[in-house]
């Protein structure tokens, strides 16, 4: 029973979805995130268990369970799936797997993952299409671009609206200049303490990211430099993480 309760708690983050591309007529999309902060010494063992879970889902052809997984340096594993509303958090997506392979066997997989970290949790973030810059269509999984840079712009409540306005101006500048650097913007939501705007940038690898970044800085010029300066004046804390999209740790029933 204890194992089953632990399993169901973790499972709350994994609600069903049919597609990770964002419909072009939506201004916002909420995502449930389950984050595991894995100990560096346990990463190999953790990934072994995570891959076993994916393999069992495929073996038993479990439907209506889909998520993508991103990792960052330092051992953060982010399991991300879109939700329509908060009620989706009550879904039990692993119930079918437990029925087919047995609750005890499935629980062992989660137990193997649990021992690999001291901290984990669930929260919600919101993709903001109006602030994101992806002229050819917004998607979380641009083809061939699994490298990630995540930028967290922490902001106090009094500066939040001003920061949002600066992000609008930034998108306008990228659009006017025809920038080749695409990015997605997310707002912190339910379960997050504090406020932040997170910017996610994809590339094929680190070298391509650095090359495009340098070219983009030159393209935006002094106007871009001044605007970024205005953005950072409103930021109370800035964090940057290098990461990757991990298709081998994600699952889709399609």
C-alpha positions in Angstrom: 0.0 0.0 0.0 2.8 2.4 0.8 4.5 1.7 -2.5 1.2 2.2 -4.3 0.6 5.5 -2.6 4.1 6.7 -3.5 3.6 5.6 -7.1 0.3 7.4 -7.4 1.8 10.6 -6.0 4.5 10.6 -8.6 2.0 9.7 -11.3 0.0 12.9 -10.8 2.5 14.7 -13.0 2.0 12.4 -15.9 -1.4 13.3 -17.4 -2.6 12.3 -20.9 -2.0 14.3 -24.1 -2.3 13.7 -27.8 0.1 16.2 -29.3 3.0 18.3 -28.0 2.7 20.9 -30.9 0.8 24.0 -29.7 -2.3 25.0 -31.6 -1.8 28.3 -33.3 -5.1 29.8 -32.0 -4.1 29.3 -28.4 -2.6 32.1 -26.4 -1.5 29.9 -23.5 -0.9 26.3 -22.7 -0.5 24.9 -19.2 1.9 22.1 -18.5 2.3 19.9 -15.5 5.9 19.3 -14.6 7.3 16.6 -12.3 10.9 17.3 -11.3 13.3 14.9 -9.8 16.6 16.3 -8.5 18.8 13.2 -8.9 22.0 12.7 -7.0 25.1 12.9 -9.3 26.3 9.5 -8.2 22.9 7.9 -8.9 22.2 9.3 -12.4 23.0 6.0 -14.2 20.9 3.9 -11.9 18.0 6.5 -12.1 18.1 6.5 -15.9 18.1 2.7 -16.0 14.8 2.7 -14.0 13.3 5.5 -16.0 14.0 3.6 -19.3 12.5 0.4 -17.8 9.3 2.3 -17.1 9.2 3.5 -20.7 9.9 0.0 -21.9 7.0 -1.5 -19.9 4.6 1.2 -21.2 5.6 0.2 -24.7 5.5 -3.5 -24.0 1.9 -3.3 -22.7 0.9 -0.7 -25.3 -0.5 1.7 -22.7 -2.6 4.4 -24.2 -3.4 8.0 -23.3 -0.1 8.4 -21.4 2.3 10.9 -23.0 5.2 13.1 -21.7 8.4 14.6 -22.9 11.5 14.7 -20.7 14.2 17.3 -20.4 17.3 17.2 -18.2 19.7 19.9 -17.0 23.2 19.8 -15.8 23.2 19.1 -12.1 20.8 16.2 -12.3 17.4 17.8 -12.8 14.9 15.6 -14.7 11.8 17.4 -15.9 8.8 15.3 -17.0 6.4 17.7 -18.9 2.9 17.1 -20.2 0.2 19.6 -21.2 -3.0 19.9 -19.2 -6.3 21.5 -20.0 -7.2 22.4 -16.4 -6.3 21.6 -12.8 -8.7 18.6 -12.8 -6.3 16.8 -15.1 -4.0 16.5 -12.1 -6.4 14.0 -10.6 -6.0 11.5 -13.5 -4.3 8.1 -12.8 -2.4 7.5 -16.0 -0.5 4.5 -14.6 -3.5 2.6 -13.5 -3.6 0.6 -16.7 0.0 -0.3 -16.4 -0.4 -1.4 -12.8 -3.3 -3.6 -13.9 -1.3 -5.3 -16.7 2.1 -5.8 -15.0 0.9 -5.8 -11.4 1.1 -3.0 -8.8 4.0 -4.5 -6.9 6.1 -4.9 -10.1 5.3 -1.4 -11.2 5.9 0.0 -7.7 9.4 -1.5 -7.7 10.4 0.6 -10.7 9.3 3.8 -8.9 11.1 2.6 -5.7 14.3 2.2 -7.8 13.9 5.8 -9.0 12.9 7.1 -5.5 16.2 6.1 -3.9 18.1 8.1 -6.5 17.1 11.6 -5.3 16.3 13.4 -2.0 14.1 16.1 -3.6 11.3 16.0 -6.1 7.9 17.7 -6.7 5.2 18.8 -9.0 4.2 22.2 -10.3 2.6 23.9 -13.3 4.0 26.3 -15.9 2.3 28.2 -18.7 3.6 28.6 -22.2 2.9 32.1 -23.4 2.6 32.1 -27.2 2.3 35.9 -27.3 5.7 36.3 -25.8 7.4 33.3 -27.5 9.3 33.8 -30.8 8.9 30.8 -33.2 7.7 32.3 -36.5 7.2 28.9 -38.2 5.0 27.5 -35.4 5.4 26.8 -31.7 6.5 23.3 -30.7 8.3 21.9 -27.7 10.2 19.4 -29.9 11.8 21.2 -32.9 13.2 18.5 -35.1 16.9 17.8 -34.7 17.3 20.3 -31.9 17.6 18.4 -28.6 20.1 20.8 -27.0 18.6 23.2 -24.6 19.4 26.4 -22.7 16.9 27.4 -20.0 17.0 30.9 -18.6 15.0 31.8 -15.4 14.2 35.5 -14.9 13.1 35.8 -11.3 11.0 38.9 -10.7 9.2 40.5 -7.8 5.4 41.0 -8.0 5.8 44.8 -8.4 8.0 44.3 -11.5 6.2 41.4 -13.1 4.0 43.4 -15.5 6.9 45.7 -16.5 9.0 42.6 -17.3 6.2 41.2 -19.4 6.1 44.5 -21.4 9.8 44.3 -22.0 9.5 40.7 -23.2 6.9 41.9 -25.7 9.3 44.6 -26.9 12.0 41.9 -27.2 9.8 39.7 -29.4 9.0 42.7 -31.6 12.7 43.4 -32.0 13.4 39.8 -32.9 10.5 39.9 -35.4 11.6 43.2 -37.0 15.2 42.0 -37.3 14.2 38.6 -38.6 16.2 36.8 -35.9 17.1 33.1 -36.5 17.1 32.4 -32.8 13.8 30.9 -31.7 12.6 30.8 -28.1 9.6 29.9 -25.9 8.5 31.8 -22.9 6.9 30.3 -19.8 5.3 31.8 -16.7 5.6 30.1 -13.3 2.2 28.7 -12.1 0.6 26.6 -9.4 3.0 25.0 -7.0 5.9 27.4 -7.7 7.0 29.7 -4.8 7.8 33.1 -6.2 7.6 34.5 -9.7 9.7 33.9 -12.7 9.6 33.9 -16.5 11.5 31.1 -18.1 12.9 31.2 -21.6 13.8 28.0 -23.4 16.1 28.0 -26.4 16.7 24.9 -28.6 19.7 24.1 -30.8 21.3 21.0 -32.4 24.3 21.3 -30.0 26.3 23.7 -27.9 28.5 24.9 -30.8 25.5 25.8 -32.9 23.9 27.6 -30.0 27.0 29.7 -29.3 27.3 30.5 -33.1 23.7 31.6 -33.4 23.8 33.5 -30.2 26.8 35.5 -31.4 25.2 36.2 -34.7 22.0 37.2 -33.0 23.8 39.7 -30.8 25.4 41.3 -33.8 22.0 41.4 -35.6 20.2 43.1 -32.7 23.0 45.5 -32.3 22.9 48.4 -29.8 19.1 48.4 -29.8 19.1 44.8 -28.5 21.9 45.5 -26.0 19.9 48.4 -24.6 16.7 46.3 -24.4 18.3 43.4 -22.6 19.8 45.9 -20.2 16.3 47.2 -19.4 15.1 43.6 -18.9 17.8 42.7 -16.4 17.1 45.9 -14.4 13.7 44.3 -13.6 15.1 40.9 -12.7 15.8 40.1 -9.0 17.7 36.8 -9.8 18.9 35.2 -13.0 19.7 31.5 -13.6 20.9 29.8 -16.7 21.0 26.0 -17.2 22.3 23.9 -20.0 20.2 20.9 -20.7 18.8 18.5 -23.3 15.5 17.0 -24.6 15.7 13.3 -23.8 13.5 11.3 -26.3 14.7 8.0 -24.7 13.1 9.0 -21.4 9.9 10.3 -22.9 6.8 8.3 -23.9 4.0 8.7 -26.4 1.2 6.3 -27.1 0.9 7.5 -30.7 
